[in-house]
Amino acid sequence: MGFRYWYEGVMFVVIFGALVLVPCFFIAWIGCEMANALGNSPTKSARIQTDACWKVFIIEMVSFFFIAICFHLVN
């Protein structure tokens, strides 16, 4: 009695991993840009942080949407 769905399981792990890794990469990139901008002009800290917050919010909403679609397709 072996596991019959190896291919489907591996594909699910790969797709879900990609759906998690891609937003993490973009969040890290935005964080590095924010840290550089704060170092260059510390007086504009509120504006820089708000700009980064909106970018992070949009990325998180899009990634949640894609993960929800993936969950809906699997079920």
N, C-alpha and C positions, 0 to 999 in steps of 0.2 A: 504494500500500500504506500506508494510514493506520492510526492507532491506533483500534480499534473500541470500546474500553471506557472512553470518557471519563467517562460518568456514574458507572460503578462506581468508577473511580479517584478521582474528586472526592469521592464519598460516603465512600470509605475514608479519604481524607485528612481530611475534616471530622470523621468519627467518631473517628478516632485522635487528631486534634488536641483534640477535646473530652475524650477520655479522659485526655489528658495535662494539659490546662489546668485542668480542674476540681480535681484533687488539688493542683496547684501553687497555686491560689488559696487552698485551705483550709490548706495548709502555711504560706503567707505570713501568713494570718490568725492561725494558732496562734502563729507566731513573734512577731508584734506583741503578742499578748496576753501571751506569756511575757516579752517585754522589759518591758512595762508592769508586770507583776506583780513582776519582779525589781527594778525601780526603786522600787516601793512598799514592798516588804519584802525586803531583801537577805539577811536572816538565814534565810529559808526557801528558799534557792536550790536545795538538793537536792530538796526536795519539789516545787517548781515545775518544775524541769527533768525530773524523773521523770514528772510528770503530762503534760507536753508530749510527752515521748518516747512514752508509751503512745498518745496521740492520733495522733501522726505514724505510729507503727507500724500502727495500725488503718487509717488512711487509705491507707497504702502497700499493705497487704495487700488491701484492697478494690479499689484501682485496679489492682493486678496481676491480681486475679481477673477484672475486667472486660476488661482487655486480653487476657488468655488466652482468654476467651470470644469476643472479637472475632476473634482469630487463628484459633480453632477454627471459627468460622462462615465465615470467608473461605476456609479450606482445605476 
